[in-house]
Amino acid sequence: MQRREGEIRIPSGCAIAGIMNRKKKLIPGTEIIKSIALMHERSNGLGGGFAAYGIYPEYRDLYAMHMFYDNEKAKDDVECFFNEYFDIESAGRIPTRKVRAITEAPVIRRYFMTPRKDRMLESGLGEDEEDEFVVRCVMRINSCFKGAFVVSSGKNMGVFKAVGYPGDVGEFYMLDTYKAYIWTAHGRFPTNTPGWWGGAHPFALLDLSVVHNGEISSYDTNRRWLEMFGYRCNLQTDTEAIAYMFDLLLRRYKLPMNAAIAAIAPPFWAEIEMMGKEKQELIKAIRIVYSSALVNGPFSIIVGCRDGMIALNDRIKLRPLVAATKGDFVYVASEEAAVRVVCPSLDRIWAPRGGEPVVALLGEVERT
């Protein structure tokens, strides 16, 4: 029987999982597949995906651009653009294997490249602003090149996603052949947005990626605010805005991580009034200055980045989230079972409170 979107609504649906080693010990892709596949019932086959960090050490200083194309013309058009604005060191298809459950795949390619300095200068950017140049190019491709979508654009990382259950997606992309020091994963149960290849999670920009369980009722406010700074939300899902907001707050505004988190999921005003004077003034200022970054609605998210992994849920915890540690390993997931299936004996496991972040940084112990 054909599976139809929207026939059944699971309010707490979607599965998220993340595994990280603080000392950059490489973790086989089979581990994250095992974790997310255990939560099979939380998704409905309309989207699954993974983000992996540390998978391209031989190209660690180059931007790894993963692309989806609807057709060969879209591929040719974007490759002409890439050749004009980037120096490409390597290009080719992303290896896949045949999986019966994964159908109607787009043209899937990846490119390892660096921005051309002359094009950066023409754009009014300095030589140290490569990240901004890449972000502008990503927005241009997603907005102006019909049938082309940027899947990920960071260094030494990549996103692998599709329409399907996450276990099948991992098999399709041969993730059992990859090793990474950070893995995040998502099993999708879309409720308000379409299930399509570009709309599967994770959503990524540069080295930052987001997987999300929930619904963002503040999406229009968040989107309009982002568009003031040149971001364009074209991928038909609210999660895209979360990824761009973290990029804006962390990279452009250079906010500390705790300040960016406080902007996206701040304490309630009543809680702020009970804080000490110095902290109260700081949080009030963040809430006022970055009011349009406030994310409303039920959510739990995992953010991967070059410095580590962050997990966060909404302020009244309407979506599940557990965290755990074992030595130098940090685990986060929608369900405890998804952690224990890969690490049965843990040093610590806990359920973060609403709005309480789990911040695990490379080279440091986790903070909560």
Secondary structure as GFF3:
##gff-version 3
##sequence-region A 1 368
A	DSSP	beta_strand	15	21	.	.	.	ID=ss1
A	DSSP	beta_strand	27	28	.	.	.	ID=ss2
A	DSSP	alpha_helix	29	37	.	.	.	ID=ss3
A	DSSP	three_ten_helix	40	42	.	.	.	ID=ss4
A	DSSP	beta_strand	48	53	.	.	.	ID=ss5
A	DSSP	three_ten_helix	57	59	.	.	.	ID=ss6
A	DSSP	beta_strand	63	69	.	.	.	ID=ss7
A	DSSP	alpha_helix	72	85	.	.	.	ID=ss8
A	DSSP	beta_strand	86	93	.	.	.	ID=ss9
A	DSSP	beta_strand	107	115	.	.	.	ID=ss10
A	DSSP	alpha_helix	117	122	.	.	.	ID=ss11
A	DSSP	alpha_helix	130	144	.	.	.	ID=ss12
A	DSSP	beta_strand	148	152	.	.	.	ID=ss13
A	DSSP	beta_strand	157	162	.	.	.	ID=ss14
A	DSSP	alpha_helix	166	172	.	.	.	ID=ss15
A	DSSP	three_ten_helix	175	177	.	.	.	ID=ss16
A	DSSP	beta_strand	179	180	.	.	.	ID=ss17
A	DSSP	beta_strand	182	187	.	.	.	ID=ss18
A	DSSP	three_ten_helix	197	199	.	.	.	ID=ss19
A	DSSP	beta_strand	203	205	.	.	.	ID=ss20
A	DSSP	beta_strand	208	214	.	.	.	ID=ss21
A	DSSP	alpha_helix	219	227	.	.	.	ID=ss22
A	DSSP	alpha_helix	239	247	.	.	.	ID=ss23
A	DSSP	pi_helix	248	252	.	.	.	ID=ss24
A	DSSP	alpha_helix	257	264	.	.	.	ID=ss25
A	DSSP	alpha_helix	269	273	.	.	.	ID=ss26
A	DSSP	alpha_helix	277	289	.	.	.	ID=ss27
A	DSSP	three_ten_helix	291	293	.	.	.	ID=ss28
A	DSSP	beta_strand	299	305	.	.	.	ID=ss29
A	DSSP	beta_strand	308	313	.	.	.	ID=ss30
A	DSSP	beta_strand	322	326	.	.	.	ID=ss31
A	DSSP	beta_strand	329	333	.	.	.	ID=ss32
A	DSSP	alpha_helix	336	340	.	.	.	ID=ss33
A	DSSP	beta_strand	348	350	.	.	.	ID=ss34
A	DSSP	beta_strand	358	361	.	.	.	ID=ss35
###
